[in-house]
């Protein structure tokens, strides 16, 4: 399973996921192929403080033998 971390500076106008203020923000996105798994917005002030972003990985459950036989 390959995952991608996409980082994009958005500029002013988005709300920070940490402090909740509208400031200059950077978007951190985890994706698998074209599927968006999680997204986090972090303002410049929180980044300067060394904030650690915690992403929660969710895995898809394997199909059961009964489902595969259909």
N, C-alpha and C positions, 0 to 999 in steps of 0.2 A: 504494500500500500504506500503510494507516494503522496506526500502532503506538501503543499506550497505555502510559504509565508509571504504575503504580498504587503508591502509597506508603501503608503502613498500620502504625501503631504497634501492637505486639503485647504490650508489657509484659514482665515477667520470665518466664523459663522456656524460652526458645529459645536455641540455640547459634549464636553469631556465625560467619558464613562466613569472616571474616578471622582473628580471634584464636582461635576455637574455644572460648571461654569461654561459660558459660551466664549471661546477664545480661539486662537490659532490651534488647529489640531492636526494630528497625523492618524491615519486609519491603518490598523493592523488587521489583516484578514488571513484566516487559515482556510485553504480550500483543497479539495481533492478533485482534480480534473476541473470540470465546470461547476461542481457542487460547492456552494458556500457553506462551510461548517460553523465558523464563528467569526465575529467581527468585534473590534474594540477600538474606540476612539480615545486618544490621549492628547491632552493639551501640552503646550511647550513647558509650562510651569511644572506640571507633574513629571514630565520627562527629565527636566533639569534636576529634580529631586531624586532621580534614580528609581522610579516606580517599576515594579516587576509585574509584568502582565502574565496572568495565569489563564491558560486556555484549558478547557475541559474536553477531552477527546471522548467521543461517543462512537462506539463501534456497532456495526450492524450485526444483528444476531444471525447465526447460520441457520439455514432452513433445516427443519427436522426431517427425518427419514420419510415420514408419512407425507409431508408436503412435497418432497422431491419425487415421490412415486406417482403423483398426479399427472 
